[in-house]
Amino acid sequence: MADAKNINEIRRHRSGKPNKNNLGRHRKNGIAFPVVVCAAVIAGVIIGFKSYGFAYDKVAKQSILAAKENENGEREFSANNIIEQAQNNLVGSDIDGVIKDINKDESKFTFYSLKSNETVILTATEDTQYPFPNTINDYKIGDVVTFVYDEDRNLTDIKNCEAAWAFSDTGLIVNTDSKLLKFGDSSTQYKDKSFKYTDGITTVRYKDVYTDMSKIDKLDYVTVRGYDNGVTNKAYSVTIEKSHGSLEIHNGEQIQDGIIKLNGNEISLDKARSMNLTEGRYTVEVTGSNCEPYTTEVMVRPSATATVDLSVIQVKSGLLDVTANVADFTVTIDGTDYKSGDPILLSYGRYNVKVSKPDYVDYTGTVTINEDINTFSATLKEREKTGTVNVSTNPGSARVYIDGTFMGQSPQSRQLPLGSHTVEIRMDGYITETRDINIANEGDTVRCQANLTPVVTPYAGETSRPAPKAPAEPAAPATGAEVITEVVVQ
């Protein structure tokens, strides 16, 4: 019987048909195994989260929440402990920062950390290590350094920061709107180099006195210090190494073709009467075509005016010998009169000269004094003696000619040489009148008056003739055209 069952089982197995009695048992075993696995995974996750939450809560309380005891000995929360804990995490590491304050009495440094953007106050001790040969006295507010401190807030090391930079030049321009520092056109080394800055962090110092950006002038010689680690590049301090003042040049008018040099830089003397300069000592060299070279030194101080007086310069001089074709003449040089024969000593330069004598025309010219002895020669012409002729007509606006030259319309007044002259008066529709006059003495005035006669239009076959004369009074004969010549002696 058993063999028959086994044979049947083998046949069913080969045929692929399931055994009805084992079918239920196989199904139950296939479902139970996955359920057990899922339950184990879920339980593990729950336990893991519980454990993580417990550990996180404990660590958070220890690392973030407070730390001080009250009067009852209980521990209470402080908001500053978050920052304090962050700083504790930096203990013993190199930190790049900016010195915000130094209290030398208490040996305390206040740093602005460029790593955490927080303020750190540290105490320098006897064990604090400085770069040789520096001490606390060698550091200034605004310096960029690398520092290290311990858990007791003691400064253990202060080092030169490898990411720090510094540029020194004149011509710094401050743009307070965009918070930008830029070396401008007047800069000598770093033209167009610019840096951003931060209000409240970036400092301005002049002679250990802290001021603000408005005090910076482009004439000032400044040192800009900052930090560039590849991510941040900003200026953190501006030191005005040299401020500015002014220099005035006095009494340089007598120097011809003057050139002035300031520390070797050449400027025309005409443009150097007054100028603003960076503070400091300047060597002033003055040269000119009429003077010996002159050198002096002057100190330009902040907000003050220094002066250089050029009246001490020895101007070269030479003699001027003036000759003329007449005797007893007068020489006038730039408004100063000299008699003929007087020695004339003049400083090197250019002058206006006039030679004059009564009854002669003045002779004018220029002379340049550039040697020990200089000459000027004048040829004077005798002045022409003249008188005056006054011409009037009736009717007026007649054309007046004197010695054949048109002088204009009547009335006319002209200066003429002494002697005889011919006056001709013309007017359309009137007979031309001619009169000879004579000016006998210098200053005489001759009055010449003409009453013009109209021309009468002829009848057919007749030639032109004067207009008929009006009937004459028995007591006075007709006069025709009348020319009155009167000589007035002045």
C-alpha positions in Angstrom: 0.0 0.0 0.0 2.8 2.3 0.9 4.6 1.4 -2.3 1.4 2.3 -4.3 1.3 5.7 -2.6 4.9 6.4 -3.4 4.4 5.4 -7.0 1.4 7.8 -7.2 3.4 10.6 -5.7 6.2 10.1 -8.2 3.7 10.1 -11.0 2.0 13.4 -9.8 5.4 15.0 -9.4 6.4 14.1 -12.9 3.0 15.3 -14.2 3.4 18.7 -12.4 0.1 18.3 -10.5 0.1 19.3 -6.8 -0.8 17.1 -4.0 -4.1 18.4 -2.5 -3.1 17.4 1.0 0.2 19.5 0.9 -1.2 22.5 -1.0 -2.4 24.4 2.1 0.8 23.8 4.1 3.0 25.2 1.3 0.9 28.4 1.0 1.1 29.0 4.8 4.9 28.8 4.9 5.3 31.2 1.9 3.4 34.1 3.6 4.8 33.8 7.1 8.5 34.5 6.2 8.2 38.0 4.7 6.0 39.2 7.6 8.6 38.3 10.1 11.3 40.2 8.1 9.2 43.4 7.7 8.4 43.4 11.4 12.1 43.2 12.3 13.0 46.1 10.0 10.3 48.4 11.4 11.3 47.6 15.0 15.0 48.4 14.2 14.0 51.8 12.6 11.9 52.8 15.7 14.7 51.8 18.1 17.3 53.8 15.9 15.2 57.0 15.9 14.6 56.8 19.6 18.3 56.3 20.3 19.3 59.1 17.9 16.8 61.5 19.4 18.0 60.8 22.9 21.7 61.3 21.9 20.9 64.5 19.9 19.0 65.9 22.8 21.8 65.2 25.2 24.5 66.6 22.9 22.5 69.7 22.1 21.9 70.5 25.7 25.5 70.1 26.5 26.9 72.0 23.5 24.3 74.8 22.9 22.3 75.4 26.0 23.7 77.5 28.7 26.1 77.2 31.3 25.9 79.4 34.3 24.6 79.0 37.8 22.1 81.3 39.5 22.0 82.2 43.1 20.3 78.9 43.9 23.1 76.9 42.2 20.8 75.9 39.3 21.9 76.0 35.7 20.1 78.5 33.4 20.2 79.4 29.6 22.2 82.2 28.1 21.7 83.4 24.4 25.4 84.3 24.1 26.4 80.7 24.6 25.6 79.8 21.0 28.3 82.3 19.9 30.5 81.2 22.8 30.2 77.6 21.8 31.1 78.4 18.2 34.2 80.2 19.3 35.1 77.3 21.6 35.1 75.1 18.5 37.9 77.4 17.1 40.2 77.0 20.1 43.7 76.1 19.0 43.2 76.8 15.3 44.6 79.6 13.1 42.0 82.4 12.6 42.4 85.3 10.2 41.1 88.5 11.6 41.2 92.3 11.8 42.3 94.1 15.0 39.4 96.3 16.1 40.8 97.5 19.4 43.9 97.2 21.6 43.8 97.9 25.3 47.4 98.0 26.3 46.7 98.6 29.9 44.9 95.3 30.2 46.9 93.6 27.4 43.7 92.8 25.5 43.1 92.5 21.8 39.7 92.8 20.2 39.6 90.9 16.9 37.0 90.7 14.1 37.2 87.1 13.0 37.1 86.8 9.2 36.2 83.1 9.8 33.1 83.5 11.9 32.4 87.2 11.4 32.2 87.6 15.1 34.1 89.7 17.6 36.6 87.9 19.9 38.3 89.5 22.9 41.5 87.9 24.0 44.2 88.5 26.6 47.8 88.7 25.7 50.1 87.0 28.3 53.8 86.5 28.9 53.5 83.4 26.8 51.9 85.0 23.8 54.1 84.5 20.7 54.6 87.5 18.3 56.6 87.5 15.1 60.1 88.6 15.9 60.7 91.4 16.9 57.1 92.6 17.4 55.3 93.3 20.6 51.8 94.4 21.4 53.0 98.0 20.8 53.7 97.3 17.1 50.1 96.5 16.2 47.4 99.0 15.2 43.7 99.0 14.8 42.9 97.8 11.3 45.9 95.4 11.0 45.0 92.1 9.4 46.7 89.2 11.3 46.3 85.5 12.0 45.8 84.6 15.7 45.4 81.6 17.9 43.8 81.4 21.4 43.2 78.8 24.1 40.1 77.7 26.0 40.8 80.4 28.6 40.6 83.1 26.0 44.3 83.8 26.2 46.1 84.9 23.0 48.7 82.2 22.4 49.9 83.3 19.0 49.7 86.3 16.7 51.1 85.8 13.2 51.6 87.6 9.9 48.5 86.8 7.8 49.4 85.1 4.5 46.2 86.4 2.8 46.8 90.0 3.9 47.8 92.7 1.4 48.9 96.4 1.5 49.2 99.1 -1.1 50.7 102.6 -0.6 50.2 105.5 -3.0 48.6 108.9 -3.5 45.4 109.6 -5.4 43.0 107.5 -3.4 39.3 108.3 -4.2 36.5 107.3 -1.8 33.0 106.5 -3.1 30.8 106.4 0.0 27.7 105.4 -2.0 29.2 102.2 -3.4 31.6 101.7 -0.5 34.5 101.7 -2.9 38.2 102.8 -2.6 40.0 103.5 -5.8 43.4 104.8 -6.8 42.7 107.5 -9.5 44.6 109.2 -12.3 46.9 111.1 -9.9 48.2 107.8 -8.5 51.8 107.0 -9.3 51.9 103.2 -8.9 48.4 101.6 -8.6 46.2 103.6 -10.9 42.7 102.2 -11.3 43.2 99.6 -8.5 40.0 99.4 -6.3 38.7 97.7 -3.2 35.4 97.4 -1.4 35.2 98.4 2.3 32.7 97.9 5.1 31.3 100.7 7.3 32.0 100.1 11.0 34.8 97.6 10.2 37.2 99.5 7.9 39.1 102.1 9.8 40.9 105.4 8.8 43.9 106.6 10.9 46.2 109.6 10.7 49.0 109.8 13.2 47.3 107.4 15.7 44.1 109.4 15.6 41.1 107.6 14.1 38.9 109.6 11.8 36.5 108.9 8.9 36.6 108.5 5.1 35.7 112.1 4.5 39.2 113.2 5.7 41.0 111.4 2.9 42.2 113.7 0.1 43.7 112.4 -3.2 46.9 114.4 -2.4 47.4 112.3 0.8 49.9 109.4 0.7 48.0 106.5 2.2 48.5 102.8 2.9 45.4 100.6 2.3 45.5 97.2 4.0 43.1 94.4 3.3 42.5 90.6 3.0 42.1 88.3 0.0 41.6 84.6 0.6 40.2 83.9 -2.9 36.6 84.3 -1.7 36.7 87.6 0.2 38.7 90.6 -0.9 38.1 93.8 1.1 40.0 96.7 2.5 40.0 96.9 6.3 42.1 99.9 7.1 43.4 103.1 5.5 46.4 104.8 7.1 47.1 108.4 6.0 50.9 108.3 6.1 51.2 111.8 4.9 48.4 114.4 4.7 48.5 117.6 2.6 49.2 121.3 2.8 50.0 124.1 0.4 53.0 126.0 -1.0 53.1 129.6 -2.3 55.8 131.2 -4.4 56.3 134.9 -3.7 58.1 137.7 -5.7 58.9 135.7 -8.8 57.7 138.3 -11.2 61.2 139.6 -11.9 62.4 136.2 -13.1 62.3 135.8 -16.9 61.4 132.3 -18.4 61.3 131.0 -14.8 61.3 127.2 -14.2 60.8 125.7 -10.7 61.6 122.1 -9.7 60.0 120.4 -6.7 62.0 117.3 -5.7 63.1 117.1 -9.4 59.6 117.6 -10.9 59.6 120.5 -13.3 56.8 123.1 -13.3 56.5 126.5 -15.1 57.0 129.3 -12.6 53.8 131.0 -13.9 51.8 127.9 -12.9 53.6 127.4 -9.5 52.5 130.6 -7.7 50.3 128.5 -5.4 49.8 124.7 -5.2 48.6 122.0 -2.9 51.1 119.3 -2.0 51.5 116.1 0.1 53.1 116.9 3.4 56.8 116.5 3.6 60.2 118.2 2.8 60.7 119.6 -0.7 63.8 120.7 -2.5 62.9 123.8 -4.5 65.2 124.7 -7.5 64.5 127.9 -9.4 66.2 128.9 -12.7 65.6 131.7 -15.2 67.2 133.5 -18.1 67.9 136.6 -16.0 69.0 135.1 -12.7 71.5 132.9 -11.0 70.2 129.4 -10.1 68.6 129.3 -6.7 68.0 126.3 -4.4 66.2 126.0 -1.0 64.3 123.6 1.1 60.8 124.0 2.5 58.6 121.8 4.8 55.0 121.4 3.8 52.9 120.7 6.9 49.3 119.4 7.1 46.6 122.1 6.7 49.3 124.8 6.6 50.8 127.1 3.9 54.6 127.2 3.3 56.2 130.0 1.3 59.3 130.5 -0.8 60.4 134.2 -1.2 62.2 134.6 -4.5 63.2 138.3 -3.8 66.4 136.9 -2.4 67.4 135.6 -5.9 70.2 137.7 -7.4 68.9 138.8 -10.8 71.6 139.5 -13.4 72.0 143.1 -14.6 73.7 145.0 -17.5 74.3 148.6 -18.7 72.1 150.1 -21.4 73.8 152.7 -23.7 71.2 154.7 -25.7 72.3 156.9 -28.6 70.4 159.1 -31.0 70.9 161.5 -34.0 70.1 164.5 -31.8 71.4 165.8 -28.5 69.6 166.5 -25.3 67.0 163.8 -25.6 65.0 162.0 -23.0 64.9 158.2 -22.6 61.9 156.6 -21.0 62.1 152.9 -20.0 59.0 151.2 -18.8 57.7 154.5 -17.5 61.0 155.7 -15.9 62.7 158.7 -17.5 66.5 159.1 -17.9 68.4 162.0 -19.4 70.7 161.4 -22.3 74.2 160.5 -21.1 72.9 159.1 -17.8 74.1 155.5 -17.0 71.2 153.1 -17.1 71.6 149.8 -15.2 68.8 147.3 -15.7 68.2 143.7 -14.6 68.2 141.1 -17.3 64.9 141.1 -19.2 62.9 142.8 -21.9 62.0 146.5 -21.8 60.0 149.1 -23.7 62.1 152.1 -24.7 61.0 155.6 -25.9 63.4 158.4 -27.0 61.9 161.9 -27.2 62.7 165.5 -27.8 60.6 168.6 -28.4 59.8 169.3 -32.1 60.7 165.7 -33.0 58.6 162.6 -33.4 59.0 160.1 -30.6 61.1 157.0 -31.4 59.9 153.8 -29.7 61.2 150.2 -29.6 62.2 147.3 -27.3 65.5 146.1 -25.9 66.6 142.9 -24.2 69.2 143.2 -21.5 71.2 139.9 -21.5 74.8 141.1 -21.5 77.0 143.3 -19.4 76.8 146.1 -21.9 73.8 146.6 -24.2 73.0 149.3 -26.8 69.9 151.0 -28.2 70.1 153.4 -31.2 67.3 155.9 -32.1 66.8 158.1 -35.2 64.5 161.0 -34.5 62.7 162.9 -37.3 61.8 166.5 -36.9 58.2 167.1 -36.3 56.3 168.7 -39.2 54.8 172.1 -38.3 51.1 172.4 -39.2 48.1 174.6 -39.1 44.4 174.0 -39.4 41.9 174.7 -42.2 38.2 174.7 -41.6 36.0 174.5 -44.7 32.2 175.2 -44.7 29.7 175.6 -47.5 26.3 176.9 -48.3 24.5 174.6 -49.0 26.3 172.0 -46.9 27.4 168.4 -47.8 29.6 169.6 -50.7 32.6 167.5 -51.6 35.9 169.0 -50.3 39.3 168.4 -52.0 42.5 169.8 -50.6 45.5 169.6 -52.9 43.6 167.2 -55.1 42.8 164.7 -52.3 39.2 164.1 -51.4 38.7 164.9 -47.7 35.0 164.3 -47.3 31.8 166.3 -47.3 31.6 169.8 -45.8 32.1 171.0 -43.2 35.7 169.7 -42.9 38.6 170.5 -40.5 42.0 169.3 -41.4 45.6 169.6 -40.1 47.9 170.8 -42.9 51.7 171.5 -43.2 52.7 175.2 -43.3 52.6 176.8 -46.7 50.2 177.1 -49.7 47.3 174.7 -50.4 44.4 174.6 -52.9 40.9 174.0 -51.6 38.3 172.8 -54.2 34.6 172.5 -53.5 32.3 170.5 -55.7 28.5 169.8 -55.6 26.2 168.5 -58.3 24.0 171.4 -59.8 26.5 174.0 -58.5 29.5 175.7 -60.0 32.8 174.3 -58.7 34.7 176.8 -56.5 38.5 176.8 -56.1 40.5 178.8 -53.6 44.2 179.1 -52.7 45.0 179.4 -49.0 48.2 179.8 -47.1 49.1 178.7 -43.6 51.9 180.9 -42.5 52.7 179.9 -39.0 52.5 176.8 -36.8 49.1 176.7 -35.1 47.4 179.1 -37.5 43.7 178.3 -38.4 42.3 179.3 -41.8 38.6 179.4 -42.2 37.3 178.9 -45.8 33.6 179.5 -46.4 31.9 179.1 -49.8 28.4 180.2 -50.9 27.9 178.0 -54.0 26.1 179.3 -57.2 23.5 177.0 -58.9 24.0 176.1 -62.5 21.1 177.4 -64.8 19.7 174.9 -67.4 20.3 176.6 -70.9 17.6 177.1 -73.5 17.8 175.2 -76.8 20.9 176.2 -78.7 22.4 177.9 -75.6 25.4 176.8 -73.6 25.3 176.4 -69.8 25.5 179.6 -67.9 25.2 180.8 -64.4 21.9 181.6 -62.9 20.8 185.3 -63.4 21.8 187.5 -60.5 19.0 189.1 -58.5 18.6 192.9 -58.9 21.2 194.6 -56.8 20.5 197.2 -54.2 21.7 200.6 -55.4 24.0 200.8 -52.3 25.5 197.2 -52.7 26.8 195.8 -56.0 26.3 192.1 -56.8 29.1 189.8 -55.5 28.4 186.5 -57.4 30.1 183.4 -55.8 31.7 184.4 -52.5 34.7 182.7 -50.8 35.7 184.1 -47.5 39.2 183.3 -46.3 40.0 184.3 -42.7 43.3 183.7 -41.0 43.2 183.2 -37.3 46.5 183.3 -35.5 46.5 181.0 -32.4 
